[in-house]
Amino acid sequence: MKNVVITGSTRGIGFSMAKEFLKAGCNVTLSGRSEAMPEAAHAELASYEGKYIYIQCNVQEKASLHNLWDASMERWGSIDIWINNAGQNTPHVFSWETGETYTANVIKTNILGMIYGSQIAAAGMLKQGHGAIYSMEGLGSNNMIQVKTILYGTSKCALTYFMKGLARELKGTGVIAGRLSPGMMLTDFITKNPDGEQSEVITDEKFRKIFNILGDRPETVAKFFVSKMLSNNKNDTQIAWLTNRKAAWRFMTAGFRRDRLI
Ligand SMILES: NC(=O)c1ccc[n+]([C@@H]2O[C@H](COP(=O)([O-])OP(=O)(O)OC[C@H]3O[C@@H](n4cnc5c(N)ncnc54)[C@H](OP(=O)(O)O)[C@@H]3O)[C@@H](O)[C@H]2O)c1
């Protein structure tokens, strides 16, 4: 039984991972920017009362992440797995058309928040003598460039560099660092723009076609990630859901996957 902290776990893959960890008997700290977790999320976790807490945490603020660590330590006594999952996207426009707030948010959340979270988790885990830190990769982690998504891609490219470097720095300490690579998932991140309105990409025929072939529901990916994280004790691991092999197979069998998600 492990104690787990997940940033950005009010919905999407973060929430699905929280649920999977709870199913596996772990204690979980969920978090997000709101003061309270959405009622629907609480209702879904009703059978795990006492096994989870919700802590408000905006990863853009280091003090907020410190509080997330401290409150989790106070509740669980130690933290075995810390996941930097909170992430934001920008509107689907060229980089030079992206507003200042969107530009700052994607960098502050996906890079700064992930670095602050890792710094706090690494320092705390080194003190307790063990632990694993994971961060959520995304488009850009493999250096792929997609126009109108390059600010997000820049952030995930940096995330991967940082996590590989962190793993190197932690070598031989008993604390490990790794990356989670989810592929494409049907979450608000895809279906909505950063302001919460329906995203224009999901009405794009080409995007829908590819998404229906390669995409998955977050619950499916979470199940895979959680079982891998619970058995992993290797440093510098990438736990990848949508491998090149799986993607090739999906394309070969694409005829069976029409309209399956959006
Ligand atoms: N969906 C995909 O296809 C896909 C693909 C590759 C990678 N990813 C990555 O997966 C991660 C989760 O994405 P998702 O698809 O599950 O998205 P999502 O459904 O939009 O969920 C995003 C989560 O992040 C939280 N969040 C956003 N900004 C935050 C901040 N400043 N501080 C704390 N929490 C914050 C949100 O919580 P509140 O709104 O409650 O604060 C929410 O729980 C992200 O890192 C994303 O880049 C997603």
The ligand as a Tripos MOL2 file, in Angstrom:
@<TRIPOS>MOLECULE
LIG
   48    52     1     0     0
SMALL
NO_CHARGES

@<TRIPOS>ATOM
      1 N1         -5.5870   14.5630  -22.9740 N.am      1 LIG1
      2 C1         -4.5590   14.2580  -23.7450 C.2       1 LIG1
      3 O1         -4.7130   13.7910  -24.8850 O.2       1 LIG1
      4 C2         -3.1490   14.4410  -23.2260 C.ar      1 LIG1
      5 C3         -2.1110   13.9760  -24.0380 C.ar      1 LIG1
      6 C4         -0.8080   14.0980  -23.5960 C.ar      1 LIG1
      7 C5         -0.5560   14.6530  -22.3430 C.ar      1 LIG1
      8 N2         -1.5770   15.1150  -21.5810 N.ar      1 LIG1
      9 C6         -1.2250   15.6890  -20.2730 C.3       1 LIG1
     10 O2         -1.9400   15.0400  -19.2340 O.3       1 LIG1
     11 C7         -2.0740   15.9130  -18.1190 C.3       1 LIG1
     12 C8         -3.5160   15.9410  -17.6680 C.3       1 LIG1
     13 O3         -4.3160   16.3500  -18.7520 O.3       1 LIG1
     14 P1         -5.8300   15.9030  -18.9430 P.3       1 LIG1
     15 O4         -5.9480   15.4750  -20.3440 O.co2     1 LIG1
     16 O5         -6.2770   14.9980  -17.8530 O.co2     1 LIG1
     17 O6         -6.4940   17.3520  -18.8130 O.3       1 LIG1
     18 P2         -7.7510   17.9250  -18.0540 P.3       1 LIG1
     19 O7         -8.8740   16.9810  -18.0720 O.co2     1 LIG1
     20 O8         -7.9180   19.2800  -18.6260 O.co2     1 LIG1
     21 O9         -7.2320   18.0430  -16.5460 O.3       1 LIG1
     22 C9         -6.2530   18.9530  -16.1890 C.3       1 LIG1
     23 C10        -6.0590   18.9130  -14.6900 C.3       1 LIG1
     24 O10        -5.0020   19.8470  -14.3500 O.3       1 LIG1
     25 C11        -5.4770   20.7140  -13.3510 C.3       1 LIG1
     26 N3         -4.7960   22.0030  -13.4660 N.ar      1 LIG1
     27 C12        -4.7250   22.8380  -14.5160 C.ar      1 LIG1
     28 N4         -3.9860   23.9140  -14.2180 N.ar      1 LIG1
     29 C13        -3.5660   23.7560  -12.9400 C.ar      1 LIG1
     30 C14        -2.7570   24.5100  -12.0640 C.ar      1 LIG1
     31 N5         -2.2180   25.6860  -12.4230 N.pl3     1 LIG1
     32 N6         -2.5260   24.0320  -10.8270 N.ar      1 LIG1
     33 C15        -3.0650   22.8620  -10.4330 C.ar      1 LIG1
     34 N7         -3.8350   22.0940  -11.2210 N.ar      1 LIG1
     35 C16        -4.0910   22.5430  -12.4480 C.ar      1 LIG1
     36 C17        -7.0010   20.7550  -13.4920 C.3       1 LIG1
     37 O11        -7.5900   20.9890  -12.2490 O.3       1 LIG1
     38 P3         -8.4480   22.2840  -11.8510 P.3       1 LIG1
     39 O12        -9.0350   22.8550  -13.1150 O.co2     1 LIG1
     40 O13        -9.4640   21.7250  -10.9150 O.co2     1 LIG1
     41 O14        -7.4670   23.1990  -11.1940 O.co2     1 LIG1
     42 C18        -7.2920   19.3190  -13.9240 C.3       1 LIG1
     43 O15        -7.4490   18.4820  -12.8180 O.3       1 LIG1
     44 C19        -1.5320   17.2800  -18.5890 C.3       1 LIG1
     45 O16        -0.2240   17.4490  -18.1210 O.3       1 LIG1
     46 C20        -1.5540   17.1670  -20.1050 C.3       1 LIG1
     47 O17        -0.5940   17.9910  -20.6980 O.3       1 LIG1
     48 C21        -2.8760   15.0200  -21.9900 C.ar      1 LIG1
@<TRIPOS>BOND
     1     1     2 1
     2     2     3 2
     3     2     4 1
     4     4     5 ar
     5     4    48 ar
     6     5     6 ar
     7     6     7 ar
     8     7     8 ar
     9     8     9 1
    10     8    48 ar
    11     9    10 1
    12     9    46 1
    13    10    11 1
    14    11    12 1
    15    11    44 1
    16    12    13 1
    17    13    14 1
    18    14    15 2
    19    14    16 1
    20    14    17 1
    21    17    18 1
    22    18    19 2
    23    18    20 1
    24    18    21 1
    25    21    22 1
    26    22    23 1
    27    23    24 1
    28    23    42 1
    29    24    25 1
    30    25    26 1
    31    25    36 1
    32    26    27 ar
    33    26    35 ar
    34    27    28 ar
    35    28    29 ar
    36    29    30 ar
    37    29    35 ar
    38    30    31 1
    39    30    32 ar
    40    32    33 ar
    41    33    34 ar
    42    34    35 ar
    43    36    37 1
    44    36    42 1
    45    37    38 1
    46    38    39 2
    47    38    40 1
    48    38    41 1
    49    42    43 1
    50    44    45 1
    51    44    46 1
    52    46    47 1
@<TRIPOS>SUBSTRUCTURE
     1 LIG1         1 GROUP 0 **** ****
